[in-house]
Amino acid sequence: MSKSALSKSVREATGCTVAQADAAVEAVLNTIVEGVKTDGSFRLIGFGSFAKAERPARQGRNPKTGEAIEVAASTSIKFSTAAALKKAL
């Protein structure tokens, strides 16, 4: 689902304007990002939790040539679903 589709769903559920729905969706997403940035995780009870995942630098291989290459360290976000969400599906 895209941001615009999520915004449309919010508009239909609440009857608010396009600008209000866009602002609400943006606020929720920014809150999640800031929570992960500052605390390392963000938990939404009944939905799931977002957590920062650190990947260390490692050595990989170029699949085309077989040459060894260095893969840089990176940070990503991991999502774990809550039991209530799993049960709802």
Kinemage of the C-alpha trace (Angstrom):
@kinemage 1
@onewidth
@group {chain A} dominant
@subgroup {mainchain}
@vectorlist {calphas} color= white
{ca met a 1} P 0.000 0.000 0.000
{ca ser a 2} L 1.330 3.429 -0.885
{ca lys a 3} L 1.162 6.563 1.274
{ca ser a 4} L -1.540 8.016 -0.947
{ca ala a 5} L -3.636 4.849 -0.649
{ca leu a 6} L -3.228 4.929 3.126
{ca ser a 7} L -4.229 8.598 3.157
{ca lys a 8} L -7.311 7.807 1.060
{ca ser a 9} L -8.272 5.045 3.485
{ca val a 10} L -7.932 7.483 6.410
{ca arg a 11} L -10.126 10.017 4.567
{ca glu a 12} L -12.815 7.420 3.918
{ca ala a 13} L -12.781 6.166 7.511
{ca thr a 14} L -12.827 9.583 9.184
{ca gly a 15} L -14.428 11.948 6.678
{ca cys a 16} L -11.575 14.448 6.997
{ca thr a 17} L -10.075 16.506 4.199
{ca val a 18} L -7.229 15.424 1.920
{ca ala a 19} L -4.790 17.761 3.684
{ca gln a 20} L -5.794 16.522 7.137
{ca ala a 21} L -5.459 12.862 6.146
{ca asp a 22} L -2.073 13.474 4.488
{ca ala a 23} L -0.877 15.309 7.608
{ca ala a 24} L -2.084 12.498 9.879
{ca val a 25} L -0.352 9.787 7.844
{ca glu a 26} L 2.852 11.830 7.669
{ca ala a 27} L 2.743 12.478 11.432
{ca val a 28} L 2.370 8.772 12.248
{ca leu a 29} L 5.226 7.765 9.943
{ca asn a 30} L 7.500 10.519 11.285
{ca thr a 31} L 6.724 9.454 14.851
{ca ile a 32} L 7.746 5.880 14.050
{ca val a 33} L 10.983 7.012 12.382
{ca glu a 34} L 11.882 9.344 15.268
{ca gly a 35} L 11.134 6.615 17.818
{ca val a 36} L 13.458 4.186 16.063
{ca lys a 37} L 16.144 6.883 15.683
{ca thr a 38} L 16.137 7.977 19.315
{ca asp a 39} L 15.263 4.802 21.237
{ca gly a 40} L 16.353 2.131 18.783
{ca ser a 41} L 12.820 0.752 18.617
{ca phe a 42} L 9.167 1.756 18.367
{ca arg a 43} L 6.407 -0.488 19.673
{ca leu a 44} L 2.766 -0.123 18.713
{ca ile a 45} L 0.800 -2.434 20.985
{ca gly a 46} L -1.488 -4.769 19.061
{ca phe a 47} L 0.291 -4.067 15.760
{ca gly a 48} L 4.001 -4.754 16.110
{ca ser a 49} L 7.395 -3.266 16.765
{ca phe a 50} L 10.001 -1.592 14.604
{ca ala a 51} L 13.629 -1.992 15.675
{ca lys a 52} L 16.951 -0.742 14.391
{ca ala a 53} L 19.110 -3.567 13.017
{ca glu a 54} L 22.856 -3.053 12.608
{ca arg a 55} L 24.644 -5.068 9.946
{ca pro a 56} L 28.414 -5.252 10.346
{ca ala a 57} L 30.843 -4.859 7.461
{ca arg a 58} L 31.605 -8.145 5.767
{ca gln a 59} L 33.320 -9.642 2.791
{ca gly a 60} L 31.176 -10.704 -0.150
{ca arg a 61} L 31.650 -11.931 -3.682
{ca asn a 62} L 30.779 -10.353 -6.995
{ca pro a 63} L 28.469 -12.987 -8.518
{ca lys a 64} L 29.544 -12.119 -12.039
{ca thr a 65} L 33.322 -12.282 -11.592
{ca gly a 66} L 33.731 -14.160 -8.313
{ca glu a 67} L 35.989 -11.353 -7.072
{ca ala a 68} L 35.995 -10.660 -3.315
{ca ile a 69} L 34.485 -7.284 -2.364
{ca glu a 70} L 33.944 -5.408 0.889
{ca val a 71} L 30.296 -4.859 1.818
{ca ala a 72} L 29.982 -1.777 4.048
{ca ala a 73} L 28.251 -1.800 7.422
{ca ser a 74} L 24.653 -0.610 7.280
{ca thr a 75} L 21.623 0.110 9.412
{ca ser a 76} L 18.119 -1.061 8.551
{ca ile a 77} L 14.765 -1.461 10.268
{ca lys a 78} L 13.313 -4.792 11.318
{ca phe a 79} L 9.556 -5.259 11.892
{ca ser a 80} L 8.063 -7.886 14.179
{ca thr a 81} L 4.309 -8.424 14.202
{ca ala a 82} L 2.328 -8.494 17.424
{ca ala a 83} L 0.396 -11.596 18.411
{ca ala a 84} L -2.919 -9.735 18.009
{ca leu a 85} L -2.078 -8.838 14.399
{ca lys a 86} L -1.025 -12.406 13.581
{ca lys a 87} L -4.243 -13.701 15.079
{ca ala a 88} L -6.341 -11.197 13.078
{ca leu a 89} L -4.868 -12.508 9.834
